[in-house]
Amino acid sequence: MTPKLPPRPTLEHSQGATAAGTVDTHERHYTSGPLRWLLTTNHKEIGTLYLLFSLTMFFVGGIMAMLIRAELFQPGLQLIEPEFFNQMTTMHGLIMIFGAVMPGFVGLANWMIPLQIGAPDMALPRLNNFSFWLLPVAFLLLLSTMFMPGGGPNFGWTAYAPLSTTYAPPSTTFFILALHIAGISSILGAINIIATILNLRAPGMRLMDMPMFVWTWLITAFLLILVMPVLAGAITMLLLDINFGTSFFSAAGGGDPVLYQHLFWFFGHPEVYIMILPSFGIVSAIVPTFARKPLFGYASMVYATVAIALLSFLVWAHHMFSVGLPLAAELFFMYTTMLIAIPTGVKVFNWVTTLFRGSITFETPMLFALAFIVLFTIGGFSGLMLAIVPADFQYHDTYFVVAHFHYVLVPGAVFSIMAAAYYWLPKWTGHYPDERLGRWHFWLSVIGVNLLFFPMHFAGLAGMPRRIPDYALQFTDFNVAASLGGFLFGASQLLFVWVVIKCVRGGVKAPARAWEGAHDLEWSVPSPAPLHTFETPPKFQRQHH
């Protein structure tokens, strides 16, 4: 039986740049200088700003990770005080999640969604500018807490009460303000993405004609709007407990610290999917391109994404099995957590089936996409292990958990952002990235990431707790391997920066359709994409297979 394939877009005409000097309705053109970047409302320039910000934060968070791994290279206290170590673990988590991964995906959304749906720009261009510039303010504020009396936040990125209320440094109030500002940025960005996708699609493009990247972002944007206010409420309650004498999370005043965990993870678990759903969209664009086959099971991919998003709201307490939940609750959260494996498995099956009998080539974007499928699946398997309540009692708060979520977020979210960069760089710059350097970057990253995180599974199973600056002698070998892997992975990212710089400066010229198997709408405009595209909406025509 031949699988039903999604429609492949063609264009009656493609609209490139308008005549030089044309001024559109929402933007005054500053040809150069800081004002142009400060006031720009063009989706491509704002997308570029997001991506540069994400890359910067990736290195800031990465330097913190290197400090953590340097301290853990040997047992005993080596380089930094335990107090500073706690600040590093907290800031590393916050910066990587809210500063690197999420802005990276929002940057890709800004750049690519209008191109993929035939829109002239984002629906709310000025709001787009505002939501970006909130981010540097938020992260400068967050980083400034480390120079305040008592140092920066030192209670883990989850900010569990009472660690973040009774025992926290005075700078915690500024940490809460920084998170609020970053959260507002996320909500505004999500509103803009939803408005763009629902209102600005090319004539004739139905929802089920959209590329998977657009679909995954539409669902992610709804998740953001639903869960960011929950985080805002939880950290506002922290603020009130710290400064205004309330007792939401203080048992002494009639509150309950476990309430904070419920609120935080009701935000935190959908947040995990906010950081991985766009990855699914990226891989669903890259695998068909380099397998030279349409994506297998397009409709099932869309429904699986919706199912994952809905189920993500029903599993939050699997982070809390050890707090003393009733047995019925433990069983409910265990089974719903296992249930998420089904739509995720559908996705992995569809990617593998797309590869089956394809005419596959292994350019750098495809290498990162294939590594994503294999390594993300490993992260998923360890997630299933953590879903089993009695087993989770053993794994909880050990390095096994650290290994699990890093396998999901580094070879998952980070590799997919890198795959997207290699895939779309020809469209952004007009040049192909250096294939030889790209492969070096890929192999060093894959070796580094596995050497870094795989031993953590064994350290955790042997009982090594997380978030400690010192450890017993029996964990030394695991930590030496992990630290060496961390330094290798960190250093290899400098190669990525060099590839990007080289690509921006020149290289092999890319045609409009830079990759032979690529058929989405963005490949119909010239490379590099002109500042203004689709000022006359393209007519989208379905091709039936």
VOTI-751466 format. One record per residue (C-alpha): residue in three letters; x, y, z. Coordinates in steps of 0.2 Angstrom, whole numbers. Layout:
BEGIN
Ala/X/Y/Z $
...
This chain:
BEGIN
Met/0/0/0 $
Thr/7/17/-5 $
Pro/8/29/10 $
Lys/-2/45/8 $
Leu/11/59/6 $
Pro/9/77/10 $
Pro/6/90/-4 $
Arg/22/97/-11 $
Pro/21/116/-14 $
Thr/25/124/-31 $
Leu/24/142/-35 $
Glu/16/150/-50 $
His/28/164/-47 $
Ser/40/169/-34 $
Gln/42/187/-28 $
Gly/60/192/-23 $
Ala/66/209/-17 $
Thr/57/225/-22 $
Ala/66/239/-31 $
Ala/79/248/-21 $
Gly/74/261/-9 $
Thr/56/255/-7 $
Val/49/259/10 $
Asp/36/247/17 $
Thr/23/253/29 $
His/30/248/46 $
Glu/49/252/44 $
Arg/60/267/42 $
His/76/261/34 $
Tyr/92/265/43 $
Thr/106/259/31 $
Ser/119/255/44 $
Gly/125/258/62 $
Pro/117/253/78 $
Leu/101/262/75 $
Arg/97/250/61 $
Trp/98/235/72 $
Leu/90/243/87 $
Leu/74/249/78 $
Thr/73/235/64 $
Thr/56/227/62 $
Asn/62/215/48 $
His/59/197/53 $
Lys/76/192/45 $
Glu/86/204/55 $
Ile/77/201/71 $
Gly/79/182/68 $
Thr/98/185/65 $
Leu/98/195/82 $
Tyr/90/181/91 $
Leu/102/168/84 $
Leu/117/179/88 $
Phe/111/181/106 $
Ser/108/163/107 $
Leu/125/159/102 $
Thr/133/171/114 $
Met/123/164/128 $
Phe/127/146/123 $
Phe/146/151/126 $
Val/142/160/142 $
Gly/132/145/149 $
Gly/146/134/141 $
Ile/160/143/151 $
Met/150/140/167 $
Ala/148/121/162 $
Met/167/120/159 $
Leu/170/127/177 $
Ile/159/114/184 $
Arg/168/100/174 $
Ala/185/107/179 $
Glu/180/106/197 $
Leu/173/88/196 $
Phe/189/82/186 $
Gln/196/75/202 $
Pro/188/72/219 $
Gly/191/85/233 $
Leu/189/104/231 $
Gln/200/110/217 $
Leu/197/127/210 $
Ile/181/135/216 $
Glu/171/136/233 $
Pro/156/125/235 $
Glu/145/141/236 $
Phe/151/147/219 $
Phe/149/130/212 $
Asn/131/131/217 $
Gln/129/147/208 $
Met/137/140/192 $
Thr/125/125/192 $
Thr/111/137/194 $
Met/116/150/181 $
His/122/137/169 $
Gly/104/129/169 $
Leu/95/146/168 $
Ile/106/153/154 $
Met/106/137/143 $
Ile/87/135/144 $
Phe/81/153/143 $
Gly/96/161/135 $
Ala/102/149/122 $
Val/90/135/117 $
Met/73/145/117 $
Pro/80/161/109 $
Gly/89/150/96 $
Phe/72/142/91 $
Val/63/159/91 $
Gly/77/165/80 $
Leu/74/151/68 $
Ala/55/154/69 $
Asn/57/172/65 $
Trp/69/169/50 $
Met/60/154/42 $
Ile/41/154/46 $
Pro/37/169/35 $
Leu/47/161/21 $
Gln/39/144/23 $
Ile/21/151/23 $
Gly/24/164/10 $
Ala/21/179/22 $
Pro/29/196/19 $
Asp/34/197/37 $
Met/29/193/55 $
Ala/11/199/59 $
Leu/16/211/72 $
Pro/33/218/67 $
Arg/36/231/81 $
Leu/31/219/94 $
Asn/44/207/87 $
Asn/57/220/89 $
Phe/51/223/107 $
Ser/51/205/112 $
Phe/69/203/106 $
Trp/76/218/116 $
Leu/68/212/132 $
Leu/80/197/132 $
Pro/97/206/133 $
Val/90/217/147 $
Ala/84/201/156 $
Phe/100/192/155 $
Leu/111/207/159 $
Leu/101/208/175 $
Leu/102/189/178 $
Leu/121/190/176 $
Ser/123/205/187 $
Thr/116/196/202 $
Met/133/187/203 $
Phe/141/203/207 $
Met/129/208/221 $
Pro/131/205/240 $
Gly/129/187/244 $
Gly/132/182/225 $
Gly/120/175/212 $
Pro/106/162/214 $
Asn/113/146/221 $
Phe/98/135/223 $
Gly/97/126/206 $
Trp/88/132/190 $
Thr/72/125/198 $
Ala/72/138/212 $
Tyr/64/126/225 $
Ala/58/134/240 $
Pro/64/135/254 $
Leu/81/135/246 $
Ser/76/150/236 $
Thr/66/159/250 $
Thr/73/156/268 $
Tyr/91/152/263 $
Ala/93/162/247 $
Pro/105/177/244 $
Pro/97/195/243 $
Ser/100/195/224 $
Thr/86/182/222 $
Thr/73/197/220 $
Phe/83/202/204 $
Phe/84/184/198 $
Ile/64/184/199 $
Leu/63/200/190 $
Ala/75/194/176 $
Leu/64/178/174 $
His/48/189/173 $
Ile/56/200/159 $
Ala/62/184/149 $
Gly/44/176/151 $
Ile/36/192/144 $
Ser/47/191/129 $
Ser/42/172/127 $
Ile/24/176/128 $
Leu/25/191/116 $
Gly/35/181/103 $
Ala/22/166/104 $
Ile/7/178/101 $
Asn/17/185/86 $
Ile/20/167/79 $
Ile/2/161/81 $
Ala/-5/177/73 $
Thr/8/175/58 $
Ile/4/157/55 $
Leu/-15/159/56 $
Asn/-17/175/46 $
Leu/-3/177/34 $
Arg/-2/160/25 $
Ala/0/161/6 $
Pro/-17/160/-3 $
Gly/-22/142/-5 $
Met/-11/135/9 $
Arg/-21/125/21 $
Leu/-15/121/39 $
Met/-12/103/33 $
Asp/-1/110/19 $
Met/12/119/31 $
Pro/29/112/33 $
Met/32/102/49 $
Phe/43/116/56 $
Val/28/128/55 $
Trp/17/115/63 $
Thr/28/112/78 $
Trp/31/130/81 $
Leu/12/134/81 $
Ile/9/120/94 $
Thr/25/126/104 $
Ala/18/144/104 $
Phe/2/139/112 $
Leu/12/129/125 $
Leu/22/145/129 $
Ile/6/155/131 $
Leu/-2/142/143 $
Val/13/139/154 $
Met/24/155/155 $
Pro/10/163/166 $
Val/11/148/178 $
Leu/30/151/180 $
Ala/26/169/183 $
Gly/14/165/196 $
Ala/25/153/205 $
Ile/40/165/206 $
Thr/29/180/211 $
Met/24/169/226 $
Leu/42/167/230 $
Leu/44/185/229 $
Leu/30/188/241 $
Asp/37/175/253 $
Ile/54/183/253 $
Asn/49/201/254 $
Phe/32/203/261 $
Gly/30/190/274 $
Thr/18/178/266 $
Ser/19/159/268 $
Phe/15/151/252 $
Phe/29/139/253 $
Ser/34/140/271 $
Ala/28/126/282 $
Ala/30/136/298 $
Gly/17/148/292 $
Gly/5/135/286 $
Gly/11/134/268 $
Asp/19/119/259 $
Pro/36/119/249 $
Val/29/104/239 $
Leu/16/117/232 $
Tyr/30/126/223 $
Gln/36/110/215 $
His/19/106/208 $
Leu/18/124/201 $
Phe/35/124/194 $
Trp/34/107/186 $
Phe/17/111/179 $
Phe/27/124/169 $
Gly/43/114/168 $
His/37/99/159 $
Pro/28/107/145 $
Glu/44/118/145 $
Val/54/103/141 $
Tyr/43/100/125 $
Ile/44/119/121 $
Met/63/115/119 $
Ile/61/99/109 $
Leu/45/101/97 $
Pro/54/114/86 $
Ser/68/101/84 $
Phe/56/88/78 $
Gly/51/101/64 $
Ile/69/104/59 $
Val/73/86/58 $
Ser/57/83/48 $
Ala/63/96/35 $
Ile/81/90/34 $
Val/78/71/33 $
Pro/66/71/18 $
Thr/78/83/9 $
Phe/94/72/10 $
Ala/84/56/8 $
Arg/76/64/-7 $
Lys/59/57/-2 $
Pro/43/66/5 $
Leu/41/64/24 $
Phe/33/48/28 $
Gly/16/50/37 $
Tyr/14/69/37 $
Ala/-3/69/45 $
Ser/2/56/59 $
Met/17/68/62 $
Val/5/83/65 $
Tyr/-6/73/76 $
Ala/8/65/86 $
Thr/15/83/89 $
Val/-3/88/96 $
Ala/-4/73/106 $
Ile/14/76/114 $
Ala/9/94/118 $
Leu/-8/89/126 $
Leu/0/74/136 $
Ser/14/86/142 $
Phe/1/94/154 $
Leu/-3/77/162 $
Val/14/71/168 $
Trp/22/85/178 $
Ala/23/75/195 $
His/35/62/188 $
His/48/75/193 $
Met/41/73/211 $
Phe/39/54/214 $
Ser/50/55/230 $
Val/40/69/239 $
Gly/26/57/246 $
Leu/13/57/233 $
Pro/-3/46/235 $
Leu/-1/29/227 $
Ala/-15/33/215 $
Ala/-6/49/209 $
Glu/10/40/207 $
Leu/2/27/196 $
Phe/-7/40/186 $
Phe/9/50/182 $
Met/19/34/179 $
Tyr/6/28/165 $
Thr/4/45/157 $
Thr/23/47/156 $
Met/24/31/148 $
Leu/10/36/136 $
Ile/21/50/129 $
Ala/33/37/122 $
Ile/19/32/109 $
Pro/18/48/99 $
Thr/36/51/101 $
Gly/39/33/94 $
Val/28/38/79 $
Lys/39/52/75 $
Val/55/41/76 $
Phe/47/28/65 $
Asn/42/40/52 $
Trp/59/48/51 $
Val/67/30/49 $
Thr/54/25/36 $
Thr/57/41/27 $
Leu/76/36/26 $
Phe/71/18/20 $
Arg/76/16/2 $
Gly/79/34/0 $
Ser/93/41/-10 $
Ile/103/47/5 $
Thr/118/59/5 $
Phe/127/63/21 $
Glu/130/82/21 $
Thr/133/91/38 $
Pro/114/95/41 $
Met/109/77/38 $
Leu/123/71/49 $
Phe/117/81/64 $
Ala/99/76/60 $
Leu/104/57/61 $
Ala/114/60/77 $
Phe/98/69/84 $
Ile/87/53/80 $
Val/99/41/88 $
Leu/105/51/103 $
Phe/88/59/107 $
Thr/80/41/107 $
Ile/93/36/120 $
Gly/87/51/130 $
Gly/70/45/128 $
Phe/74/27/134 $
Ser/82/33/150 $
Gly/66/44/152 $
Leu/55/28/151 $
Met/67/21/165 $
Leu/64/37/176 $
Ala/45/35/173 $
Ile/44/19/183 $
Val/40/24/201 $
Pro/50/12/211 $
Ala/65/13/200 $
Asp/64/32/200 $
Phe/66/32/219 $
Gln/84/25/216 $
Tyr/88/37/201 $
His/80/53/209 $
Asp/93/67/212 $
Thr/107/57/205 $
Tyr/118/59/190 $
Phe/107/47/180 $
Val/94/61/179 $
Val/108/74/173 $
Ala/113/61/160 $
His/95/59/154 $
Phe/90/77/152 $
His/106/82/144 $
Tyr/104/68/131 $
Val/87/76/127 $
Leu/93/94/127 $
Val/111/93/119 $
Pro/110/80/105 $
Gly/91/85/105 $
Ala/88/103/105 $
Val/106/110/102 $
Phe/111/98/88 $
Ser/94/102/79 $
Ile/98/120/80 $
Met/115/117/73 $
Ala/108/106/59 $
Ala/96/120/55 $
Ala/110/132/54 $
Tyr/120/121/42 $
Tyr/104/118/32 $
Trp/98/136/30 $
Leu/114/145/30 $
Pro/114/145/11 $
Lys/97/154/11 $
Trp/103/166/24 $
Thr/120/171/17 $
Gly/120/165/-1 $
His/135/153/2 $
Tyr/137/135/7 $
Pro/145/132/24 $
Asp/162/124/23 $
Glu/158/105/21 $
Arg/175/99/28 $
Leu/175/110/43 $
Gly/156/106/46 $
Arg/160/87/46 $
Trp/175/90/59 $
His/163/100/70 $
Phe/150/86/69 $
Trp/162/72/73 $
Leu/171/81/87 $
Ser/154/86/94 $
Val/147/68/93 $
Ile/162/61/102 $
Gly/163/74/115 $
Val/144/74/119 $
Asn/144/55/122 $
Leu/160/55/131 $
Leu/153/69/142 $
Phe/136/62/146 $
Phe/136/43/144 $
Pro/147/40/159 $
Met/135/50/170 $
His/122/36/168 $
Phe/134/24/177 $
Ala/139/37/190 $
Gly/121/40/194 $
Leu/117/21/194 $
Ala/131/19/206 $
Gly/124/32/218 $
Met/133/49/214 $
Pro/121/63/219 $
Arg/119/78/207 $
Arg/124/96/211 $
Ile/139/92/222 $
Pro/157/100/221 $
Asp/165/85/228 $
Tyr/162/66/227 $
Ala/169/49/234 $
Leu/184/41/225 $
Gln/174/27/217 $
Phe/166/40/205 $
Thr/183/47/199 $
Asp/184/38/182 $
Phe/167/42/177 $
Asn/170/61/181 $
Val/187/61/172 $
Ala/179/54/156 $
Ala/165/67/157 $
Ser/176/82/160 $
Leu/187/77/145 $
Gly/172/75/135 $
Gly/165/92/141 $
Phe/181/101/136 $
Leu/181/92/119 $
Phe/163/97/116 $
Gly/166/115/121 $
Ala/181/117/111 $
Ser/173/110/95 $
Gln/160/124/96 $
Leu/173/136/92 $
Leu/174/127/75 $
Phe/156/130/73 $
Val/158/149/75 $
Trp/172/149/62 $
Val/161/139/50 $
Val/147/153/52 $
Ile/159/167/50 $
Lys/168/159/35 $
Cys/151/156/27 $
Val/145/175/30 $
Arg/161/181/22 $
Gly/160/170/7 $
Gly/162/153/0 $
Val/153/142/-14 $
Lys/138/152/-20 $
Ala/121/144/-17 $
Pro/107/144/-29 $
Ala/89/148/-24 $
Arg/86/129/-21 $
Ala/102/125/-12 $
Trp/99/107/-8 $
Glu/93/95/-22 $
Gly/79/87/-12 $
Ala/72/103/-4 $
His/55/108/-10 $
Asp/47/120/4 $
Leu/42/137/-1 $
Glu/58/146/6 $
Trp/69/138/-8 $
Ser/59/148/-21 $
Val/66/165/-16 $
Pro/84/169/-21 $
Ser/99/165/-10 $
Pro/103/175/0 $
Ala/85/179/4 $
Pro/81/198/0 $
Leu/77/209/15 $
His/59/209/9 $
Thr/51/194/1 $
Phe/33/189/-4 $
Glu/27/207/-5 $
Thr/15/200/-17 $
Pro/8/184/-9 $
Pro/13/169/-19 $
Lys/0/158/-26 $
Phe/2/141/-17 $
Gln/-3/126/-28 $
Arg/-4/108/-21 $
Gln/4/94/-30 $
His/-5/77/-27 $
His/6/62/-26 $
